[in-house]
Amino acid sequence: MSDDDSTLYVGLDVHKDSITGAYTIGAGELELLGKIGTAQADVERLCKRLQRNARCISVVYEAGPFGEGFIGSFSRKVSSAWRAHRR
């Protein structure tokens, strides 16, 4: 993988009881992450899983009223290479 396409782009749809996501590396194929829970342990597993795939990660999430708690939890678990944007 070249430096040009090493960014992992992640889209998350956050609900009260679940998070559904998909990702792509650079301009590659879109891959479904599937549905996970919203517990702290679920978010930690997701972060570890994504960090194995790329050095730079850009996350866009749609979260409605549950977004503030999610992004607070999510932000504490990710490195400075991550960027999160609320949609």
PyMOL Python script that loads the backbone (N, CA, C, O; Angstrom):
from pymol import cmd

cmd.read_pdbstr("""\
ATOM      1  N   MET A   1       0.846  -1.170   0.000  1.00  0.00           N
ATOM      2  CA  MET A   1       0.000   0.000   0.000  1.00  0.00           C
ATOM      3  C   MET A   1       0.894   1.236   0.000  1.00  0.00           C
ATOM      4  O   MET A   1       1.830   1.319   0.795  1.00  0.00           O
ATOM      5  N   SER A   2       0.619   2.190  -0.875  1.00  0.00           N
ATOM      6  CA  SER A   2       1.425   3.406  -0.931  1.00  0.00           C
ATOM      7  C   SER A   2       0.928   4.418   0.092  1.00  0.00           C
ATOM      8  O   SER A   2      -0.181   4.289   0.609  1.00  0.00           O
ATOM      9  N   ASP A   3       1.762   5.442   0.390  1.00  0.00           N
ATOM     10  CA  ASP A   3       1.358   6.477   1.337  1.00  0.00           C
ATOM     11  C   ASP A   3       0.150   7.248   0.838  1.00  0.00           C
ATOM     12  O   ASP A   3      -0.608   7.788   1.644  1.00  0.00           O
ATOM     13  N   ASP A   4      -0.050   7.313  -0.485  1.00  0.00           N
ATOM     14  CA  ASP A   4      -1.155   8.067  -1.058  1.00  0.00           C
ATOM     15  C   ASP A   4      -2.510   7.510  -0.640  1.00  0.00           C
ATOM     16  O   ASP A   4      -3.468   8.264  -0.468  1.00  0.00           O
ATOM     17  N   ASP A   5      -2.593   6.203  -0.477  1.00  0.00           N
ATOM     18  CA  ASP A   5      -3.891   5.590  -0.222  1.00  0.00           C
ATOM     19  C   ASP A   5      -3.950   4.861   1.118  1.00  0.00           C
ATOM     20  O   ASP A   5      -4.721   3.914   1.271  1.00  0.00           O
ATOM     21  N   SER A   6      -3.149   5.288   2.080  1.00  0.00           N
ATOM     22  CA  SER A   6      -3.097   4.558   3.342  1.00  0.00           C
ATOM     23  C   SER A   6      -4.093   5.051   4.384  1.00  0.00           C
ATOM     24  O   SER A   6      -4.138   4.496   5.482  1.00  0.00           O
ATOM     25  N   THR A   7      -4.889   6.067   4.086  1.00  0.00           N
ATOM     26  CA  THR A   7      -5.883   6.538   5.043  1.00  0.00           C
ATOM     27  C   THR A   7      -7.061   5.575   5.074  1.00  0.00           C
ATOM     28  O   THR A   7      -7.576   5.168   4.032  1.00  0.00           O
ATOM     29  N   LEU A   8      -7.473   5.224   6.264  1.00  0.00           N
ATOM     30  CA  LEU A   8      -8.652   4.390   6.455  1.00  0.00           C
ATOM     31  C   LEU A   8      -9.831   5.320   6.698  1.00  0.00           C
ATOM     32  O   LEU A   8      -9.833   6.081   7.666  1.00  0.00           O
ATOM     33  N   TYR A   9     -10.828   5.265   5.830  1.00  0.00           N
ATOM     34  CA  TYR A   9     -12.028   6.089   5.963  1.00  0.00           C
ATOM     35  C   TYR A   9     -13.132   5.223   6.549  1.00  0.00           C
ATOM     36  O   TYR A   9     -13.459   4.167   6.009  1.00  0.00           O
ATOM     37  N   VAL A  10     -13.710   5.684   7.671  1.00  0.00           N
ATOM     38  CA  VAL A  10     -14.711   4.911   8.392  1.00  0.00           C
ATOM     39  C   VAL A  10     -15.989   5.732   8.517  1.00  0.00           C
ATOM     40  O   VAL A  10     -15.947   6.919   8.841  1.00  0.00           O
ATOM     41  N   GLY A  11     -17.110   5.097   8.262  1.00  0.00           N
ATOM     42  CA  GLY A  11     -18.416   5.712   8.475  1.00  0.00           C
ATOM     43  C   GLY A  11     -19.167   4.925   9.527  1.00  0.00           C
ATOM     44  O   GLY A  11     -19.283   3.704   9.421  1.00  0.00           O
ATOM     45  N   LEU A  12     -19.684   5.612  10.553  1.00  0.00           N
ATOM     46  CA  LEU A  12     -20.408   4.947  11.637  1.00  0.00           C
ATOM     47  C   LEU A  12     -21.792   5.568  11.802  1.00  0.00           C
ATOM     48  O   LEU A  12     -21.948   6.788  11.768  1.00  0.00           O
ATOM     49  N   ASP A  13     -22.783   4.715  11.981  1.00  0.00           N
ATOM     50  CA  ASP A  13     -24.147   5.152  12.272  1.00  0.00           C
ATOM     51  C   ASP A  13     -24.427   4.712  13.705  1.00  0.00           C
ATOM     52  O   ASP A  13     -24.587   3.522  13.975  1.00  0.00           O
ATOM     53  N   VAL A  14     -24.486   5.676  14.620  1.00  0.00           N
ATOM     54  CA  VAL A  14     -24.581   5.388  16.055  1.00  0.00           C
ATOM     55  C   VAL A  14     -26.028   5.508  16.519  1.00  0.00           C
ATOM     56  O   VAL A  14     -26.676   6.535  16.321  1.00  0.00           O
ATOM     57  N   HIS A  15     -26.518   4.443  17.138  1.00  0.00           N
ATOM     58  CA  HIS A  15     -27.868   4.412  17.709  1.00  0.00           C
ATOM     59  C   HIS A  15     -27.755   4.144  19.208  1.00  0.00           C
ATOM     60  O   HIS A  15     -26.666   3.884  19.719  1.00  0.00           O
ATOM     61  N   LYS A  16     -28.857   4.207  19.887  1.00  0.00           N
ATOM     62  CA  LYS A  16     -28.860   3.992  21.331  1.00  0.00           C
ATOM     63  C   LYS A  16     -28.298   2.616  21.707  1.00  0.00           C
ATOM     64  O   LYS A  16     -27.548   2.496  22.676  1.00  0.00           O
ATOM     65  N   ASP A  17     -28.657   1.582  20.944  1.00  0.00           N
ATOM     66  CA  ASP A  17     -28.280   0.219  21.297  1.00  0.00           C
ATOM     67  C   ASP A  17     -27.261  -0.430  20.377  1.00  0.00           C
ATOM     68  O   ASP A  17     -26.836  -1.557  20.631  1.00  0.00           O
ATOM     69  N   SER A  18     -26.859   0.261  19.304  1.00  0.00           N
ATOM     70  CA  SER A  18     -25.924  -0.364  18.364  1.00  0.00           C
ATOM     71  C   SER A  18     -25.188   0.685  17.529  1.00  0.00           C
ATOM     72  O   SER A  18     -25.618   1.831  17.399  1.00  0.00           O
ATOM     73  N   ILE A  19     -24.070   0.247  16.975  1.00  0.00           N
ATOM     74  CA  ILE A  19     -23.286   1.052  16.042  1.00  0.00           C
ATOM     75  C   ILE A  19     -23.084   0.186  14.805  1.00  0.00           C
ATOM     76  O   ILE A  19     -22.647  -0.960  14.911  1.00  0.00           O
ATOM     77  N   THR A  20     -23.399   0.726  13.640  1.00  0.00           N
ATOM     78  CA  THR A  20     -23.177   0.023  12.374  1.00  0.00           C
ATOM     79  C   THR A  20     -22.146   0.813  11.597  1.00  0.00           C
ATOM     80  O   THR A  20     -22.193   2.043  11.576  1.00  0.00           O
ATOM     81  N   GLY A  21     -21.211   0.121  10.955  1.00  0.00           N
ATOM     82  CA  GLY A  21     -20.156   0.848  10.258  1.00  0.00           C
ATOM     83  C   GLY A  21     -19.670   0.166   9.003  1.00  0.00           C
ATOM     84  O   GLY A  21     -19.942  -1.006   8.744  1.00  0.00           O
ATOM     85  N   ALA A  22     -18.932   0.959   8.226  1.00  0.00           N
ATOM     86  CA  ALA A  22     -18.273   0.477   7.015  1.00  0.00           C
ATOM     87  C   ALA A  22     -16.979   1.261   6.869  1.00  0.00           C
ATOM     88  O   ALA A  22     -16.828   2.335   7.452  1.00  0.00           O
ATOM     89  N   TYR A  23     -16.036   0.719   6.084  1.00  0.00           N
ATOM     90  CA  TYR A  23     -14.765   1.411   5.891  1.00  0.00           C
ATOM     91  C   TYR A  23     -14.195   1.114   4.509  1.00  0.00           C
ATOM     92  O   TYR A  23     -14.606   0.171   3.832  1.00  0.00           O
ATOM     93  N   THR A  24     -13.242   1.944   4.115  1.00  0.00           N
ATOM     94  CA  THR A  24     -12.464   1.719   2.907  1.00  0.00           C
ATOM     95  C   THR A  24     -11.059   2.249   3.156  1.00  0.00           C
ATOM     96  O   THR A  24     -10.884   3.208   3.908  1.00  0.00           O
ATOM     97  N   ILE A  25     -10.083   1.652   2.548  1.00  0.00           N
ATOM     98  CA  ILE A  25      -8.710   2.147   2.610  1.00  0.00           C
ATOM     99  C   ILE A  25      -8.450   2.863   1.296  1.00  0.00           C
ATOM    100  O   ILE A  25      -8.525   2.270   0.220  1.00  0.00           O
ATOM    101  N   GLY A  26      -8.139   4.165   1.406  1.00  0.00           N
ATOM    102  CA  GLY A  26      -7.956   4.971   0.206  1.00  0.00           C
ATOM    103  C   GLY A  26      -9.219   4.932  -0.637  1.00  0.00           C
ATOM    104  O   GLY A  26     -10.322   5.141  -0.132  1.00  0.00           O
ATOM    105  N   ALA A  27      -9.050   4.664  -1.919  1.00  0.00           N
ATOM    106  CA  ALA A  27     -10.192   4.596  -2.838  1.00  0.00           C
ATOM    107  C   ALA A  27     -10.584   3.148  -3.110  1.00  0.00           C
ATOM    108  O   ALA A  27     -11.171   2.845  -4.148  1.00  0.00           O
ATOM    109  N   GLY A  28     -10.257   2.248  -2.169  1.00  0.00           N
ATOM    110  CA  GLY A  28     -10.531   0.825  -2.357  1.00  0.00           C
ATOM    111  C   GLY A  28     -11.986   0.459  -2.171  1.00  0.00           C
ATOM    112  O   GLY A  28     -12.859   1.320  -2.067  1.00  0.00           O
ATOM    113  N   GLU A  29     -12.224  -0.829  -2.133  1.00  0.00           N
ATOM    114  CA  GLU A  29     -13.571  -1.368  -1.967  1.00  0.00           C
ATOM    115  C   GLU A  29     -14.125  -1.042  -0.580  1.00  0.00           C
ATOM    116  O   GLU A  29     -13.390  -1.030   0.407  1.00  0.00           O
ATOM    117  N   LEU A  30     -15.411  -0.784  -0.522  1.00  0.00           N
ATOM    118  CA  LEU A  30     -16.092  -0.534   0.738  1.00  0.00           C
ATOM    119  C   LEU A  30     -16.335  -1.870   1.437  1.00  0.00           C
ATOM    120  O   LEU A  30     -16.848  -2.813   0.835  1.00  0.00           O
ATOM    121  N   GLU A  31     -15.960  -1.937   2.712  1.00  0.00           N
ATOM    122  CA  GLU A  31     -16.122  -3.160   3.507  1.00  0.00           C
ATOM    123  C   GLU A  31     -17.059  -2.871   4.673  1.00  0.00           C
ATOM    124  O   GLU A  31     -16.918  -1.853   5.351  1.00  0.00           O
ATOM    125  N   LEU A  32     -18.008  -3.758   4.905  1.00  0.00           N
ATOM    126  CA  LEU A  32     -18.931  -3.603   6.015  1.00  0.00           C
ATOM    127  C   LEU A  32     -18.268  -4.056   7.312  1.00  0.00           C
ATOM    128  O   LEU A  32     -17.729  -5.160   7.386  1.00  0.00           O
ATOM    129  N   LEU A  33     -18.311  -3.205   8.328  1.00  0.00           N
ATOM    130  CA  LEU A  33     -17.821  -3.578   9.654  1.00  0.00           C
ATOM    131  C   LEU A  33     -18.865  -4.398  10.389  1.00  0.00           C
ATOM    132  O   LEU A  33     -18.532  -5.215  11.247  1.00  0.00           O
ATOM    133  N   GLY A  34     -20.111  -4.182  10.054  1.00  0.00           N
ATOM    134  CA  GLY A  34     -21.198  -4.863  10.732  1.00  0.00           C
ATOM    135  C   GLY A  34     -21.724  -4.042  11.892  1.00  0.00           C
ATOM    136  O   GLY A  34     -21.433  -2.852  12.021  1.00  0.00           O
ATOM    137  N   LYS A  35     -22.500  -4.698  12.728  1.00  0.00           N
ATOM    138  CA  LYS A  35     -23.149  -4.035  13.861  1.00  0.00           C
ATOM    139  C   LYS A  35     -22.467  -4.478  15.150  1.00  0.00           C
ATOM    140  O   LYS A  35     -22.200  -5.662  15.356  1.00  0.00           O
ATOM    141  N   ILE A  36     -22.191  -3.497  16.017  1.00  0.00           N
ATOM    142  CA  ILE A  36     -21.612  -3.787  17.327  1.00  0.00           C
ATOM    143  C   ILE A  36     -22.460  -3.112  18.393  1.00  0.00           C
ATOM    144  O   ILE A  36     -23.340  -2.310  18.083  1.00  0.00           O
ATOM    145  N   GLY A  37     -22.194  -3.439  19.637  1.00  0.00           N
ATOM    146  CA  GLY A  37     -22.876  -2.788  20.748  1.00  0.00           C
ATOM    147  C   GLY A  37     -22.269  -1.428  21.038  1.00  0.00           C
ATOM    148  O   GLY A  37     -21.287  -1.030  20.412  1.00  0.00           O
ATOM    149  N   THR A  38     -22.847  -0.732  21.971  1.00  0.00           N
ATOM    150  CA  THR A  38     -22.374   0.612  22.323  1.00  0.00           C
ATOM    151  C   THR A  38     -21.640   0.658  23.654  1.00  0.00           C
ATOM    152  O   THR A  38     -21.273   1.739  24.115  1.00  0.00           O
ATOM    153  N   ALA A  39     -21.421  -0.481  24.274  1.00  0.00           N
ATOM    154  CA  ALA A  39     -20.687  -0.524  25.538  1.00  0.00           C
ATOM    155  C   ALA A  39     -19.232  -0.130  25.324  1.00  0.00           C
ATOM    156  O   ALA A  39     -18.701  -0.256  24.220  1.00  0.00           O
ATOM    157  N   GLN A  40     -18.597   0.344  26.380  1.00  0.00           N
ATOM    158  CA  GLN A  40     -17.196   0.762  26.316  1.00  0.00           C
ATOM    159  C   GLN A  40     -16.315  -0.336  25.715  1.00  0.00           C
ATOM    160  O   GLN A  40     -15.452  -0.049  24.886  1.00  0.00           O
ATOM    161  N   ALA A  41     -16.524  -1.575  26.123  1.00  0.00           N
ATOM    162  CA  ALA A  41     -15.713  -2.692  25.617  1.00  0.00           C
ATOM    163  C   ALA A  41     -15.907  -2.886  24.116  1.00  0.00           C
ATOM    164  O   ALA A  41     -14.958  -3.237  23.414  1.00  0.00           O
ATOM    165  N   ASP A  42     -17.117  -2.664  23.615  1.00  0.00           N
ATOM    166  CA  ASP A  42     -17.387  -2.782  22.179  1.00  0.00           C
ATOM    167  C   ASP A  42     -16.623  -1.718  21.397  1.00  0.00           C
ATOM    168  O   ASP A  42     -16.036  -1.999  20.352  1.00  0.00           O
ATOM    169  N   VAL A  43     -16.639  -0.493  21.917  1.00  0.00           N
ATOM    170  CA  VAL A  43     -15.928   0.617  21.261  1.00  0.00           C
ATOM    171  C   VAL A  43     -14.421   0.360  21.277  1.00  0.00           C
ATOM    172  O   VAL A  43     -13.739   0.619  20.285  1.00  0.00           O
ATOM    173  N   GLU A  44     -13.901  -0.143  22.386  1.00  0.00           N
ATOM    174  CA  GLU A  44     -12.471  -0.452  22.483  1.00  0.00           C
ATOM    175  C   GLU A  44     -12.063  -1.512  21.464  1.00  0.00           C
ATOM    176  O   GLU A  44     -11.031  -1.377  20.807  1.00  0.00           O
ATOM    177  N   ARG A  45     -12.874  -2.571  21.329  1.00  0.00           N
ATOM    178  CA  ARG A  45     -12.576  -3.611  20.332  1.00  0.00           C
ATOM    179  C   ARG A  45     -12.589  -3.049  18.920  1.00  0.00           C
ATOM    180  O   ARG A  45     -11.739  -3.398  18.101  1.00  0.00           O
ATOM    181  N   LEU A  46     -13.556  -2.173  18.632  1.00  0.00           N
ATOM    182  CA  LEU A  46     -13.631  -1.555  17.308  1.00  0.00           C
ATOM    183  C   LEU A  46     -12.380  -0.720  17.041  1.00  0.00           C
ATOM    184  O   LEU A  46     -11.806  -0.807  15.955  1.00  0.00           O
ATOM    185  N   CYS A  47     -11.954   0.077  18.001  1.00  0.00           N
ATOM    186  CA  CYS A  47     -10.761   0.914  17.833  1.00  0.00           C
ATOM    187  C   CYS A  47      -9.530   0.061  17.555  1.00  0.00           C
ATOM    188  O   CYS A  47      -8.755   0.366  16.649  1.00  0.00           O
ATOM    189  N   LYS A  48      -9.348  -1.003  18.327  1.00  0.00           N
ATOM    190  CA  LYS A  48      -8.198  -1.887  18.121  1.00  0.00           C
ATOM    191  C   LYS A  48      -8.244  -2.531  16.744  1.00  0.00           C
ATOM    192  O   LYS A  48      -7.222  -2.638  16.066  1.00  0.00           O
ATOM    193  N   ARG A  49      -9.424  -2.955  16.338  1.00  0.00           N
ATOM    194  CA  ARG A  49      -9.591  -3.587  15.022  1.00  0.00           C
ATOM    195  C   ARG A  49      -9.222  -2.618  13.895  1.00  0.00           C
ATOM    196  O   ARG A  49      -8.528  -2.991  12.949  1.00  0.00           O
ATOM    197  N   LEU A  50      -9.686  -1.389  14.002  1.00  0.00           N
ATOM    198  CA  LEU A  50      -9.424  -0.404  12.943  1.00  0.00           C
ATOM    199  C   LEU A  50      -7.952   0.025  12.925  1.00  0.00           C
ATOM    200  O   LEU A  50      -7.388   0.239  11.852  1.00  0.00           O
ATOM    201  N   GLN A  51      -7.332   0.150  14.092  1.00  0.00           N
ATOM    202  CA  GLN A  51      -5.946   0.606  14.162  1.00  0.00           C
ATOM    203  C   GLN A  51      -4.975  -0.372  13.519  1.00  0.00           C
ATOM    204  O   GLN A  51      -3.858   0.010  13.170  1.00  0.00           O
ATOM    205  N   ARG A  52      -5.375  -1.610  13.359  1.00  0.00           N
ATOM    206  CA  ARG A  52      -4.510  -2.591  12.692  1.00  0.00           C
ATOM    207  C   ARG A  52      -4.462  -2.368  11.190  1.00  0.00           C
ATOM    208  O   ARG A  52      -3.558  -2.875  10.525  1.00  0.00           O
ATOM    209  N   ASN A  53      -5.418  -1.620  10.637  1.00  0.00           N
ATOM    210  CA  ASN A  53      -5.558  -1.501   9.195  1.00  0.00           C
ATOM    211  C   ASN A  53      -4.852  -0.308   8.561  1.00  0.00           C
ATOM    212  O   ASN A  53      -4.614  -0.326   7.353  1.00  0.00           O
ATOM    213  N   ALA A  54      -4.510   0.721   9.322  1.00  0.00           N
ATOM    214  CA  ALA A  54      -3.910   1.916   8.715  1.00  0.00           C
ATOM    215  C   ALA A  54      -3.286   2.811   9.777  1.00  0.00           C
ATOM    216  O   ALA A  54      -3.636   2.735  10.955  1.00  0.00           O
ATOM    217  N   ARG A  55      -2.358   3.660   9.343  1.00  0.00           N
ATOM    218  CA  ARG A  55      -1.733   4.624  10.255  1.00  0.00           C
ATOM    219  C   ARG A  55      -2.637   5.826  10.491  1.00  0.00           C
ATOM    220  O   ARG A  55      -2.704   6.342  11.606  1.00  0.00           O
ATOM    221  N   CYS A  56      -3.327   6.273   9.455  1.00  0.00           N
ATOM    222  CA  CYS A  56      -4.185   7.457   9.562  1.00  0.00           C
ATOM    223  C   CYS A  56      -5.634   7.024   9.351  1.00  0.00           C
ATOM    224  O   CYS A  56      -5.951   6.346   8.374  1.00  0.00           O
ATOM    225  N   ILE A  57      -6.507   7.421  10.273  1.00  0.00           N
ATOM    226  CA  ILE A  57      -7.901   7.003  10.224  1.00  0.00           C
ATOM    227  C   ILE A  57      -8.798   8.238  10.304  1.00  0.00           C
ATOM    228  O   ILE A  57      -8.644   9.076  11.192  1.00  0.00           O
ATOM    229  N   SER A  58      -9.733   8.335   9.365  1.00  0.00           N
ATOM    230  CA  SER A  58     -10.687   9.436   9.347  1.00  0.00           C
ATOM    231  C   SER A  58     -12.087   8.852   9.545  1.00  0.00           C
ATOM    232  O   SER A  58     -12.539   8.019   8.761  1.00  0.00           O
ATOM    233  N   VAL A  59     -12.762   9.300  10.602  1.00  0.00           N
ATOM    234  CA  VAL A  59     -14.063   8.742  10.972  1.00  0.00           C
ATOM    235  C   VAL A  59     -15.142   9.805  10.811  1.00  0.00           C
ATOM    236  O   VAL A  59     -14.986  10.936  11.270  1.00  0.00           O
ATOM    237  N   VAL A  60     -16.232   9.435  10.157  1.00  0.00           N
ATOM    238  CA  VAL A  60     -17.422  10.274  10.080  1.00  0.00           C
ATOM    239  C   VAL A  60     -18.530   9.484  10.752  1.00  0.00           C
ATOM    240  O   VAL A  60     -18.712   8.299  10.473  1.00  0.00           O
ATOM    241  N   TYR A  61     -19.270  10.139  11.636  1.00  0.00           N
ATOM    242  CA  TYR A  61     -20.336   9.420  12.319  1.00  0.00           C
ATOM    243  C   TYR A  61     -21.613  10.238  12.340  1.00  0.00           C
ATOM    244  O   TYR A  61     -21.574  11.467  12.401  1.00  0.00           O
ATOM    245  N   GLU A  62     -22.729   9.560  12.290  1.00  0.00           N
ATOM    246  CA  GLU A  62     -24.045  10.158  12.418  1.00  0.00           C
ATOM    247  C   GLU A  62     -24.597   9.597  13.708  1.00  0.00           C
ATOM    248  O   GLU A  62     -24.713   8.381  13.861  1.00  0.00           O
ATOM    249  N   ALA A  63     -24.942  10.481  14.648  1.00  0.00           N
ATOM    250  CA  ALA A  63     -25.240   9.958  15.969  1.00  0.00           C
ATOM    251  C   ALA A  63     -26.457  10.542  16.670  1.00  0.00           C
ATOM    252  O   ALA A  63     -26.803  10.061  17.749  1.00  0.00           O
ATOM    253  N   GLY A  64     -27.107  11.517  16.139  1.00  0.00           N
ATOM    254  CA  GLY A  64     -28.266  12.068  16.824  1.00  0.00           C
ATOM    255  C   GLY A  64     -27.968  12.392  18.277  1.00  0.00           C
ATOM    256  O   GLY A  64     -26.867  12.845  18.589  1.00  0.00           O
ATOM    257  N   PRO A  65     -28.925  12.169  19.174  1.00  0.00           N
ATOM    258  CA  PRO A  65     -28.734  12.529  20.581  1.00  0.00           C
ATOM    259  C   PRO A  65     -27.728  11.649  21.325  1.00  0.00           C
ATOM    260  O   PRO A  65     -27.330  11.989  22.439  1.00  0.00           O
ATOM    261  N   PHE A  66     -27.311  10.530  20.738  1.00  0.00           N
ATOM    262  CA  PHE A  66     -26.383   9.629  21.405  1.00  0.00           C
ATOM    263  C   PHE A  66     -24.933   9.925  21.043  1.00  0.00           C
ATOM    264  O   PHE A  66     -24.025   9.277  21.563  1.00  0.00           O
ATOM    265  N   GLY A  67     -24.708  10.878  20.174  1.00  0.00           N
ATOM    266  CA  GLY A  67     -23.372  11.165  19.676  1.00  0.00           C
ATOM    267  C   GLY A  67     -22.407  11.712  20.690  1.00  0.00           C
ATOM    268  O   GLY A  67     -21.222  11.381  20.647  1.00  0.00           O
ATOM    269  N   GLU A  68     -22.869  12.538  21.601  1.00  0.00           N
ATOM    270  CA  GLU A  68     -21.953  13.165  22.552  1.00  0.00           C
ATOM    271  C   GLU A  68     -21.288  12.128  23.445  1.00  0.00           C
ATOM    272  O   GLU A  68     -20.074  12.179  23.645  1.00  0.00           O
ATOM    273  N   GLY A  69     -22.046  11.204  23.978  1.00  0.00           N
ATOM    274  CA  GLY A  69     -21.471  10.153  24.810  1.00  0.00           C
ATOM    275  C   GLY A  69     -20.554   9.248  24.011  1.00  0.00           C
ATOM    276  O   GLY A  69     -19.498   8.834  24.489  1.00  0.00           O
ATOM    277  N   PHE A  70     -20.968   8.947  22.791  1.00  0.00           N
ATOM    278  CA  PHE A  70     -20.155   8.080  21.940  1.00  0.00           C
ATOM    279  C   PHE A  70     -18.821   8.723  21.610  1.00  0.00           C
ATOM    280  O   PHE A  70     -17.778   8.092  21.780  1.00  0.00           O
ATOM    281  N   ILE A  71     -18.828   9.955  21.144  1.00  0.00           N
ATOM    282  CA  ILE A  71     -17.573  10.568  20.707  1.00  0.00           C
ATOM    283  C   ILE A  71     -16.648  10.802  21.893  1.00  0.00           C
ATOM    284  O   ILE A  71     -15.429  10.746  21.734  1.00  0.00           O
ATOM    285  N   GLY A  72     -17.191  11.061  23.069  1.00  0.00           N
ATOM    286  CA  GLY A  72     -16.343  11.202  24.253  1.00  0.00           C
ATOM    287  C   GLY A  72     -15.630   9.903  24.558  1.00  0.00           C
ATOM    288  O   GLY A  72     -14.425   9.894  24.812  1.00  0.00           O
ATOM    289  N   SER A  73     -16.360   8.819  24.536  1.00  0.00           N
ATOM    290  CA  SER A  73     -15.787   7.494  24.786  1.00  0.00           C
ATOM    291  C   SER A  73     -14.809   7.116  23.684  1.00  0.00           C
ATOM    292  O   SER A  73     -13.720   6.608  23.953  1.00  0.00           O
ATOM    293  N   PHE A  74     -15.198   7.364  22.460  1.00  0.00           N
ATOM    294  CA  PHE A  74     -14.386   7.025  21.297  1.00  0.00           C
ATOM    295  C   PHE A  74     -13.080   7.823  21.290  1.00  0.00           C
ATOM    296  O   PHE A  74     -12.013   7.267  21.031  1.00  0.00           O
ATOM    297  N   SER A  75     -13.165   9.103  21.571  1.00  0.00           N
ATOM    298  CA  SER A  75     -11.991   9.984  21.523  1.00  0.00           C
ATOM    299  C   SER A  75     -10.932   9.600  22.545  1.00  0.00           C
ATOM    300  O   SER A  75      -9.739   9.760  22.288  1.00  0.00           O
ATOM    301  N   ARG A  76     -11.348   9.101  23.688  1.00  0.00           N
ATOM    302  CA  ARG A  76     -10.382   8.694  24.709  1.00  0.00           C
ATOM    303  C   ARG A  76      -9.627   7.430  24.323  1.00  0.00           C
ATOM    304  O   ARG A  76      -8.589   7.133  24.915  1.00  0.00           O
ATOM    305  N   LYS A  77     -10.118   6.687  23.355  1.00  0.00           N
ATOM    306  CA  LYS A  77      -9.523   5.408  22.992  1.00  0.00           C
ATOM    307  C   LYS A  77      -8.674   5.453  21.728  1.00  0.00           C
ATOM    308  O   LYS A  77      -8.051   4.450  21.378  1.00  0.00           O
ATOM    309  N   VAL A  78      -8.631   6.576  21.041  1.00  0.00           N
ATOM    310  CA  VAL A  78      -7.938   6.614  19.755  1.00  0.00           C
ATOM    311  C   VAL A  78      -6.695   7.490  19.823  1.00  0.00           C
ATOM    312  O   VAL A  78      -6.572   8.360  20.686  1.00  0.00           O
ATOM    313  N   SER A  79      -5.787   7.245  18.907  1.00  0.00           N
ATOM    314  CA  SER A  79      -4.541   8.002  18.870  1.00  0.00           C
ATOM    315  C   SER A  79      -4.724   9.316  18.122  1.00  0.00           C
ATOM    316  O   SER A  79      -5.794   9.585  17.575  1.00  0.00           O
ATOM    317  N   SER A  80      -3.687  10.121  18.101  1.00  0.00           N
ATOM    318  CA  SER A  80      -3.749  11.406  17.399  1.00  0.00           C
ATOM    319  C   SER A  80      -3.832  11.222  15.893  1.00  0.00           C
ATOM    320  O   SER A  80      -4.090  12.188  15.176  1.00  0.00           O
ATOM    321  N   ALA A  81      -3.621  10.013  15.393  1.00  0.00           N
ATOM    322  CA  ALA A  81      -3.727   9.761  13.955  1.00  0.00           C
ATOM    323  C   ALA A  81      -5.189   9.692  13.505  1.00  0.00           C
ATOM    324  O   ALA A  81      -5.467   9.633  12.307  1.00  0.00           O
ATOM    325  N   TRP A  82      -6.114   9.699  14.455  1.00  0.00           N
ATOM    326  CA  TRP A  82      -7.531   9.608  14.140  1.00  0.00           C
ATOM    327  C   TRP A  82      -8.142  10.998  14.040  1.00  0.00           C
ATOM    328  O   TRP A  82      -7.755  11.908  14.773  1.00  0.00           O
ATOM    329  N   ARG A  83      -9.077  11.155  13.151  1.00  0.00           N
ATOM    330  CA  ARG A  83      -9.861  12.372  13.040  1.00  0.00           C
ATOM    331  C   ARG A  83     -11.335  11.955  13.027  1.00  0.00           C
ATOM    332  O   ARG A  83     -11.716  11.110  12.218  1.00  0.00           O
ATOM    333  N   ALA A  84     -12.160  12.514  13.885  1.00  0.00           N
ATOM    334  CA  ALA A  84     -13.584  12.187  13.916  1.00  0.00           C
ATOM    335  C   ALA A  84     -14.387  13.420  13.559  1.00  0.00           C
ATOM    336  O   ALA A  84     -14.105  14.517  14.042  1.00  0.00           O
ATOM    337  N   HIS A  85     -15.385  13.240  12.717  1.00  0.00           N
ATOM    338  CA  HIS A  85     -16.224  14.332  12.247  1.00  0.00           C
ATOM    339  C   HIS A  85     -17.680  13.928  12.390  1.00  0.00           C
ATOM    340  O   HIS A  85     -18.093  12.876  11.903  1.00  0.00           O
ATOM    341  N   ARG A  86     -18.460  14.773  13.065  1.00  0.00           N
ATOM    342  CA  ARG A  86     -19.880  14.490  13.200  1.00  0.00           C
ATOM    343  C   ARG A  86     -20.605  14.962  11.959  1.00  0.00           C
ATOM    344  O   ARG A  86     -20.327  16.042  11.437  1.00  0.00           O
ATOM    345  N   ARG A  87     -21.517  14.167  11.499  1.00  0.00           N
ATOM    346  CA  ARG A  87     -22.283  14.495  10.282  1.00  0.00           C
ATOM    347  C   ARG A  87     -23.673  14.842  10.657  1.00  0.00           C
ATOM    348  O   ARG A  87     -24.488  15.150   9.788  1.00  0.00           O
TER     349      ARG A  87
END
""", "prot")
cmd.dss("prot")
cmd.show_as("cartoon", "prot")
cmd.util.cbc("prot")
cmd.orient("prot")
